[in-house]
Amino acid sequence: MKNDEKFTGTETVPLGLLRVGDQGKITIPYHIRKRFGISKGDLIEVTIVVKLKEGIK
């Protein structure tokens, strides 16, 4: 994906699949990157939405 292309999409994944490194870098699993056409090193904007289900404490 080139930096001038804009792709927006939504993917719901278990939070355990995302890894945050020492420098705040988020590692996104290969199957998600492949689906959206994201290459390693691409700069992307990620929004993390946490929704708690009723009854979970």
N, C-alpha and C positions, 0 to 999 in steps of 0.2 A: 504494500500500500504506500503510495507516495504521500508526502506531507501535505500536498495541496488538495488531496481528495478528502471529502468529509463523509464519514459513514457513521450513522447512529443506529444502534440496535440495543435490544434488551436481552440479557441472558441471566437467568436465575440459577445460581450454583450454591451448593453448601459452602459456608464460610471457610470450612476446613480445607477446601481446594485452593484457596488463595494463600500465598505465602508472602509475608512482608519481611524484606531483608533489613540489614543494619542501617542502610542509608535511605530507608523508606521506599525502596523499590518494591513493587508488587509483582510477584511471579504469577502469570496466568497460565493455566494448563494448556497443553498443545491443542487438544481437540476444540477448545474455545477459540484460540488464536486462528486455527485453520478455518473454522466456520465463518469468522469475520474477515479473513484475509489479512491478519495482522502478522507482520514479521518481527523477529527479535530485533530490538533496537528502535522500533517505531515509537514515536511519542504519541500517546493516546490520553484521552481524558476519561477517568473512571469515576463513576458515582456509586458509592456504596450505600444501599438503603437497608437498614436493619428493621425487620418487622417481627415483633414478638407475638406469638400466638397466645390466645386466651388460655389461662390455666398453667402456663409455664412460668415458674418463679426462678 
